[in-house]
Amino acid sequence: MPKSHMHHRSDPVASKALNHILDKIFVERFGLGWTNEKLATEAGLHLNTVYRLAHRITERPQFRSVYRLARAVGRTLMLSGMMKVSKRKVA
C-alpha cells in the first residue's frame, strides 16, 4: 500500500485523553458563544473536521487538530510523560 494511503493508528489511551480534551474545548467554545464554523475558522481547520470531532465521528483524533482547537479557544496543549517507540520485526 502506498504511504499516502496508510493510516496512522494512534494509541487508544492517547485517543481517550485527546477526546477528554476535546470535551473541554467544546465547552469552552460554547462559553465563548462560538459556532463550530467560528471555531474552525479560528483554528485554521475545515468545518467538516470540527464537526466530526465535535460529534465523535472521528474515533482517534490527531494531536495537531486538537492542538489547533485548543489554541483557538485560548488554551495551550502540551505533551507530557514518556512516549514509547518500538520497531516492528521484519520477517
C-alpha positions as CSV (number, residue, x, y, z in Angstrom):
1,M,0.0,0.0,0.0
2,P,1.4,3.4,-0.9
3,K,2.4,5.6,2.1
4,S,-0.2,8.2,1.1
5,H,-2.9,5.6,1.7
6,M,-1.6,4.3,5.1
7,H,-3.4,5.5,8.2
8,H,-1.5,6.0,11.5
9,R,-3.2,4.2,14.3
10,S,-2.8,6.1,17.5
11,D,-2.6,4.7,21.0
12,P,-6.1,4.1,22.4
13,V,-5.0,5.7,25.7
14,A,-3.8,8.8,23.9
15,S,-7.1,8.9,21.9
16,K,-9.1,8.8,25.1
17,A,-7.1,11.6,26.6
18,L,-7.5,13.7,23.4
19,N,-11.3,13.1,23.4
20,H,-11.3,14.3,27.1
21,I,-9.5,17.4,26.0
22,L,-12.0,17.9,23.1
23,D,-14.8,17.8,25.6
24,K,-13.2,20.7,27.4
25,I,-12.6,22.6,24.2
26,F,-16.2,22.3,23.1
27,V,-17.4,23.5,26.5
28,E,-15.1,26.5,26.1
29,R,-16.4,27.1,22.5
30,F,-20.0,27.2,23.9
31,G,-18.9,29.6,26.6
32,L,-17.4,31.9,24.0
33,G,-20.7,31.8,22.1
34,W,-18.9,30.4,19.0
35,T,-20.3,28.2,16.4
36,N,-18.4,25.2,15.0
37,E,-17.8,27.4,11.9
38,K,-16.2,30.2,14.0
39,L,-14.1,27.6,15.9
40,A,-13.0,26.0,12.6
41,T,-12.0,29.4,11.2
42,E,-10.1,30.5,14.3
43,A,-8.3,27.1,14.4
44,G,-7.5,27.0,10.7
45,L,-9.3,23.7,10.3
46,H,-12.0,22.6,7.8
47,L,-15.5,22.9,9.2
48,N,-16.1,19.2,8.5
49,T,-13.1,18.3,10.7
50,V,-14.5,20.3,13.6
51,Y,-18.0,18.7,13.1
52,R,-16.5,15.2,13.0
53,L,-14.5,15.9,16.2
54,A,-17.5,17.5,18.0
55,H,-19.8,14.6,17.2
56,R,-17.1,11.9,17.9
57,I,-17.3,10.6,14.4
58,T,-13.5,10.7,14.3
59,E,-12.6,7.9,16.7
60,R,-8.9,8.7,17.0
61,P,-8.3,12.5,16.8
62,Q,-5.0,13.8,15.6
63,F,-2.9,15.7,18.2
64,R,-2.3,18.6,15.7
65,S,-6.1,19.1,15.2
66,V,-6.8,19.1,19.0
67,Y,-3.8,21.4,19.5
68,R,-5.1,23.9,16.9
69,L,-8.6,23.9,18.5
70,A,-7.1,24.4,22.0
71,R,-5.1,27.4,20.7
72,A,-8.2,28.8,19.0
73,V,-10.0,29.0,22.4
74,G,-7.0,30.4,24.1
75,R,-5.6,27.3,25.7
76,T,-2.3,25.6,25.5
77,L,-1.8,21.9,25.0
78,M,1.4,20.1,25.9
79,L,2.6,16.6,25.7
80,S,3.8,15.0,28.9
81,G,5.0,11.6,30.0
82,M,7.1,9.2,28.1
83,M,6.5,8.2,24.6
84,K,7.2,4.6,23.8
85,V,8.7,3.8,20.4
86,S,9.0,0.3,19.2
87,K,10.3,-1.2,15.9
88,R,8.4,-3.9,14.1
89,K,10.3,-7.0,13.3
90,V,10.7,-7.7,9.6
91,A,10.2,-11.3,8.7
